[in-house]
């Protein structure tokens, strides 16, 4: 799955930095731990598979570790340097499916903020409203130095970002397989119909990130328009968490906050924590939250 090529260095463009080139570099430094240079690549470097060229150079050639998209024609599907690297690593399809931020990043980098906002169906200003000081500081600090080397604080942070992304994409399929092996799909009667629920029972040991695993299972199985709620082991207690899937509008768990076995219900109504463990009682709580 992952590239086994040994790198000597990473070269990316000087000037302003964007999310896609920074994240691509993060993945590479997590894998290889080599210095990063922000400058134009030489012809020799473009031909050298020991030098990763990111978001610059006019070449997409994974065999030579070149990952640039700027020479693609304007009708090419939105893509970015990170997409090309993830594709090379065999991780792109899962990243596209399970990392909701990736496709907007592709659009932003290849189409700009205006067309990205139109594609998302939001006002142009919403693009900048989603930025935070974390984004701005990391991008500015990354862009502000011509070189980044192991042992520096920013380099260590980049390694953590890249490693977390690799770890997540490396485990998401195993989590889905776990839910597929242990989980259940419930049809909970409510009104004249039924509520579709994915239930992940408590196991020993408890599933890693049980709520995230259940959500990934729903997406992987193409059940986004079917499932309304997930029920999963509470890692802080012996009971369960109950949550609406993707903010399903018919579920409001403040409706059950007065129940004796509900010890926490979020005021926005999207989830609750319960001491109940009996499946029949869990189903009754889901039904009671239906409106």
matplotlib code that plots the C-alpha trace (Angstrom):
import matplotlib.pyplot as plt

x = [0.0, 2.7, 5.6, 8.9, 11.0, 13.8, 13.8, 16.7, 14.6, 11.3, 11.0, 7.8, 7.2, 8.2, 5.8, 2.4, 1.4, -2.0, -3.6, -2.9, 0.9, 1.3, -0.7, 1.2, 4.5, 3.1, 2.4, 5.9, 7.8, 5.8, 6.9, 10.5, 11.7, 13.7, 14.3, 11.9, 13.0, 10.7, 12.2, 12.1, 13.3, 16.2, 16.0, 18.1, 15.8, 12.8, 14.5, 15.6, 13.1, 14.9, 13.6, 9.8, 8.6, 5.3, 2.9, 5.5, 7.6, 4.9, 5.1, 2.9, 5.1, 4.8, 7.7, 9.9, 8.0, 6.7, 3.3, 2.2, -1.3, -0.9, -0.2, -3.6, -6.1, -9.0, -11.5, -9.6, -11.5, -10.6, -7.5, -4.5, -1.0, -2.3, -4.8, -1.9, 0.2, -2.6, -3.4, 0.2, 0.0, -3.2, -5.2, -7.1, -10.4, -10.7, -9.6, -12.3, -14.9, -14.0, -12.3, -15.0, -12.4, -10.5, -12.9, -13.3, -9.6, -9.3, -11.9, -10.3, -6.8, -7.8, -10.9, -10.5, -12.7, -15.5, -16.2, -15.7, -18.4, -20.8, -20.1, -20.7, -23.9, -22.7, -21.9, -18.3, -17.6, -18.3, -15.0, -13.0, -15.3, -14.3, -10.6, -9.1, -5.9, -4.6, -4.9, -3.4, -0.5, 0.6, 0.4, 2.2, 4.9, 5.4, 5.5, 7.8, 10.9, 12.9, 13.8, 12.3, 14.4, 13.8, 14.0, 12.3, 8.9, 7.0, 8.6, 7.5, 4.0, 3.9, 5.1, 2.2, -0.4, 0.9, 1.1, -2.4, -3.8, -1.9, -3.0, -6.6, -6.6, -4.8, -7.3, -10.7, -11.2, -10.4, -13.0, -15.5, -14.8, -15.2, -18.6, -19.6, -18.6, -20.1, -22.8, -26.5, -29.1, -32.2, -35.6, -37.1, -40.9, -41.9, -45.3, -46.4, -42.8, -39.5, -36.2, -33.1, -30.4, -26.8, -26.0, -22.5, -22.5, -19.9, -17.0, -13.9, -11.9, -14.2, -13.9, -11.4, -13.4, -16.8, -18.9, -16.5, -16.4, -20.2, -20.3, -17.7, -19.6, -22.8, -20.9, -19.0, -22.2, -24.0, -26.6, -26.4, -29.9, -31.3, -29.8, -31.1, -29.2, -26.2, -25.9, -22.4, -20.5, -19.7, -15.9, -16.4, -18.8, -20.6, -23.6, -24.0, -24.0, -27.0, -26.6, -28.5, -26.6, -25.7, -28.1, -31.2, -34.0, -36.5, -34.4, -34.0, -32.5, -33.5, -36.8, -35.4, -33.2, -35.6, -35.4, -33.7, -31.2, -30.2, -27.3, -26.5, -28.3, -26.7, -28.7, -28.6, -30.3, -27.9, -26.8, -27.2, -25.4, -27.2, -26.6, -29.0, -27.5, -30.6, -31.2, -34.9, -34.5, -32.0, -34.5, -37.2, -35.0, -34.4, -38.2, -38.9, -36.5, -38.4, -40.5]
y = [0.0, 2.5, 3.6, 1.9, 4.3, 5.8, 9.6, 12.0, 15.1, 16.7, 19.8, 21.9, 25.4, 28.6, 31.5, 31.0, 27.5, 25.8, 22.9, 20.4, 20.9, 21.1, 17.9, 16.1, 17.1, 16.0, 12.5, 12.3, 13.5, 11.0, 8.2, 9.2, 11.8, 13.8, 17.6, 19.8, 22.5, 25.2, 26.2, 25.3, 21.8, 21.1, 18.9, 16.4, 16.3, 15.8, 12.7, 11.4, 9.1, 9.8, 13.4, 13.9, 16.9, 18.2, 20.7, 22.0, 20.9, 20.4, 16.6, 13.9, 10.8, 8.7, 6.4, 9.4, 10.7, 13.8, 14.9, 18.1, 18.8, 22.3, 21.1, 19.3, 20.9, 22.9, 20.2, 17.7, 16.5, 18.6, 17.2, 18.4, 17.3, 15.4, 13.5, 12.4, 11.2, 9.3, 7.7, 6.5, 5.1, 3.2, 5.3, 7.7, 5.9, 5.5, 9.1, 10.3, 8.2, 8.8, 12.2, 14.8, 17.6, 16.1, 16.9, 20.5, 20.8, 19.5, 22.0, 24.9, 24.2, 23.5, 25.8, 28.5, 29.7, 31.1, 28.0, 25.9, 27.8, 27.4, 23.7, 23.4, 25.6, 28.1, 31.9, 32.7, 34.2, 30.8, 29.5, 32.0, 31.7, 28.1, 29.0, 29.2, 30.6, 27.0, 26.9, 30.3, 29.9, 26.5, 27.6, 30.9, 29.2, 26.5, 29.1, 31.4, 29.3, 28.0, 24.8, 22.5, 19.9, 17.0, 18.1, 21.5, 22.1, 22.7, 19.6, 17.5, 18.8, 18.0, 14.4, 14.1, 15.3, 13.0, 10.0, 10.6, 10.7, 7.5, 5.8, 6.7, 5.5, 2.4, 1.4, 2.6, -0.7, -2.8, -0.9, -1.4, -5.2, -5.2, -3.7, -6.0, -9.0, -7.9, -5.3, -5.6, -3.6, -2.9, -1.9, 0.0, 0.5, 4.2, 5.6, 4.0, 3.1, 1.9, 3.6, 2.0, 1.7, 0.3, -1.3, -2.2, -4.4, -4.2, -6.6, -7.4, -5.4, -2.6, -1.6, 1.2, 4.5, 2.7, 5.6, 6.4, 2.8, 2.6, 5.8, 4.5, 1.2, 3.1, 5.1, 2.1, 0.1, 3.0, 3.3, 7.1, 7.7, 4.7, 4.7, 7.3, 6.3, 4.5, 2.8, 2.0, 1.1, 4.1, 4.0, 6.0, 3.6, 0.3, 1.7, 3.0, 6.1, 6.7, 9.3, 10.3, 9.7, 12.8, 14.9, 13.0, 15.6, 13.2, 12.3, 14.6, 13.0, 15.8, 14.0, 11.3, 13.3, 12.8, 9.0, 7.4, 5.5, 8.5, 10.2, 12.7, 14.2, 16.9, 20.1, 20.1, 16.7, 14.9, 12.2, 10.8, 8.5, 5.8, 3.2, 0.8, -2.3, -4.4, -4.1, -3.8, -0.8, 0.8, 0.4, 1.9, 5.0, 5.4, 5.2, 7.7, 10.2, 10.0, 13.1]
z = [0.0, 1.0, -1.1, -0.3, -2.2, -0.1, -0.3, 0.2, 0.3, -0.6, -2.8, -3.0, -4.4, -2.7, -1.9, -0.5, 0.7, 0.5, 2.3, -0.4, -0.7, 3.1, 3.7, 0.9, 2.5, 5.9, 4.6, 3.0, 6.1, 8.3, 6.0, 5.2, 7.8, 5.3, 4.9, 3.0, 0.6, -0.7, -4.1, -7.8, -8.5, -10.8, -13.9, -12.2, -9.2, -11.4, -12.8, -9.4, -7.7, -4.4, -4.5, -4.1, -6.1, -4.7, -6.4, -8.7, -11.7, -14.3, -14.0, -12.6, -12.6, -9.5, -10.6, -10.3, -7.2, -9.1, -7.9, -9.7, -11.2, -12.6, -16.1, -16.3, -18.6, -17.2, -17.9, -15.8, -12.7, -9.6, -8.1, -6.1, -5.1, -2.0, -4.2, -6.6, -3.6, -2.0, -5.3, -5.6, -2.0, -2.8, -0.3, -2.5, -2.8, 1.0, 1.6, -0.9, 0.8, 4.5, 4.6, 3.9, 3.7, 0.7, -2.1, -1.1, -0.9, -4.4, -5.7, -3.8, -5.2, -8.8, -9.2, -6.6, -3.7, -5.9, -7.9, -4.7, -2.9, -5.8, -5.9, -2.2, -2.5, 0.0, -0.1, -1.2, 2.2, 3.8, 2.5, 4.6, 7.5, 7.8, 8.3, 11.8, 13.3, 13.3, 9.5, 9.0, 11.4, 10.0, 6.4, 7.1, 9.1, 6.5, 3.7, 5.7, 5.8, 2.7, 4.5, 7.2, 8.9, 11.4, 15.0, 14.4, 16.1, 12.9, 11.3, 14.3, 14.0, 10.2, 11.0, 13.5, 11.0, 8.3, 10.6, 11.9, 8.4, 7.4, 10.6, 10.1, 6.5, 7.5, 10.1, 8.7, 6.7, 9.7, 11.7, 9.0, 9.0, 12.7, 12.6, 9.7, 11.8, 15.1, 14.4, 13.8, 11.9, 13.8, 12.5, 15.4, 15.1, 15.2, 14.2, 11.0, 10.0, 11.4, 12.3, 10.7, 13.4, 13.3, 16.6, 17.7, 20.8, 23.5, 22.9, 24.7, 24.0, 23.1, 19.5, 18.7, 18.2, 18.2, 17.1, 14.2, 13.3, 13.1, 10.9, 8.6, 8.2, 7.2, 4.6, 3.3, 2.9, 1.1, 3.8, 4.3, 3.2, 5.1, 8.6, 11.1, 14.3, 15.6, 19.0, 20.2, 23.4, 25.7, 26.3, 29.5, 31.1, 30.9, 28.9, 25.4, 23.3, 21.0, 18.2, 15.2, 11.9, 10.0, 12.0, 11.0, 11.5, 13.1, 16.1, 19.2, 22.2, 24.5, 24.4, 26.6, 28.9, 31.8, 31.6, 34.7, 32.6, 30.5, 32.3, 29.6, 26.6, 24.5, 24.5, 20.7, 20.7, 18.5, 21.0, 24.5, 26.9, 28.7, 31.4, 29.7, 28.1, 27.1, 23.4, 23.9, 26.2, 23.8, 21.0, 23.2, 23.8, 20.1, 19.4, 22.2, 20.6, 17.3, 16.5]

ax = plt.figure().add_subplot(projection="3d")
ax.plot(x, y, z, "-o")
ax.set_aspect("equal")
plt.show()
